[in-house]
Amino acid sequence: MSAEERDAADVIVVGGGTGGYSTALRAAALGLDVLLVERDLVGGTCLHRGCIPSKAMLHAAELVDGIAEARERWGVKAALEAVDWPALTATRDDIVARNHRGVEAHLSHAGVRVVRAEARLTGPRSVAAGGRAYTAARGIVLATGSRPRLLPGLVPDGRRVVTSDDALFAPGLPDSVLVLGGGAIGVEYASLHRSMGARVVLVEAADRLLPLEDAEVSRQLGRGLRRRGIEVLAGARMTAAETYQDGVRVTVVTARGETRVHEVARLLVAVGREPVTDGLGLEAAGLATDARGHVAPADWARLETAVPGIHVVGDLLPPPSPGLAHASFAEGLLVAEVLAGGSPRPVDYPAVPRVTYSSPQTASVGLTEEQARERGHDVVVNSMPLTAVAKGMVHGQGGSVKVVADRSGGPVLGVHLVGPHVSEMIAESQLIVGWEAEPADVAWHIHPHPTLSEAVGEVFLTLAGRGLHQSV
């Protein structure tokens, strides 16, 4: 019997997104026989409909913005002739396809058996898929991911009403869009469409954008988006949406109680995501979801459910798992090492970086100032605008660095960045928070000049009593 025909494995992974395939690759590297069941394409939402295609499009948007900056700020007499939408999407699709082929090659090289079928649990160690029954000697890993959360009575049609899963693949560039939801996904799509020339309205029910981030980050982001011409309505709610031949008529009640009607070519719904468990057969394995549809682990250190040997990774997990691809990678590594008999360190969720790839970008790690105070910390906070350093003036896009630390000389509790390229700056702060460094520990390390990262170094120098360009 060939490897592909065997109906038993050490580990069965259900779902081939970031959490699933990282589990499979690591488990195979540790010598385990792994079966991966995926009903669609390995790589999941992140690779095919989310992280990768959206960041490819946002890079194109950055290039478009650069043309305007060159003309208006630097005297470079350039103009945007047009956006060749088919060429742009072809480049995006090529990037996705090459990544997809790479994931498939990694799985094949590692010896992971991939079954393309719907999977259903039939017991605590058994799965039915593609008309066959499979058993797992060591355990089953659930990694079925998530889908966009929909609103009652609002049915996406892929053209006028879209979700984050299909917005990038809707026909053409709309000349106007209302984005419902001011979390990271909504903000990114609002930024993208504005760069491409659309009139954009961004509606968020909470009193500020990115409500889970530091309040100062939210304020600066809102100002930055408004400067770009995006109409930001925080504390607002949509009360009606009516489609017609050429678009959508959306009724919004603002924070002041005013009723506004927006006629737009497209309504993009980005009000969050929900776990995918329908048809999974959780009850056959003795499992159930919580009120929001998540499968909660009984042991967070092992990401193991109340049923021994069944583990969960990725978007199926409730908070504190943040539902981010890079957290899913870490969760997959952890579970694979547990199933191989190891005792890996638990995922340090507070030290998982959070990034919004809009213009301006935001990047954070650790506690917000409000969270730190709520948890009883006596905090000291220091902030510095990026324009206080020379490279920040060169970019001319504003932004800031904010550090939250323990006043008693304890560790850094959180770092929060807003501005250009801060997604590439947050890794240093991840190490600072994850290794529980104190401001003085960071202050002794030298940041290159001229860079945006100088502002990070300067904030820590000041907190350590060694400020150069910033007074205490």
Secondary structure, 3 states (H helix, E strand, C coil): CCHHHCCEEEEEEECCCHHHHHHHHHHHHCCCCEEEECCCCCCHHHHHCCHHHHHHHHHHHHHHHHHHHHHHHHCCCCCCCCCCHHHHHHHHHHHHHHHHHHHHHHHHHHCCEEECCCEEEEECCEEEECCEEEEEEEEEEECCCEEECCCCCCCCCCCCEEECCCHHHCCCCCCEEEEECCCHHHHHHHHHHHHCCCEEEEEECCCCCCCCCCHHHHHHHHHHHHHCCCEEEECCEEEEEEEECCEEEEEEECCCCCEEEEEECEEEECCCEEECCCCCCHHHHCCCCCCCCCCCCCECCCCECCCCCEEECHHHCCCCCCCCHHHHHHHHHHHHHHHCCCCCCCCCHHHCCEEECCCCEEEEEECCHHHHHHCCCCEEEEEEEHHHCHHHHHHCCCCEEEEEEECCCCCEEEEEEEECCHHHCHHHHHHHHHCCCCHHHHHCCCCCCCCCHHHHHHHHHHHCCCCCCCCC
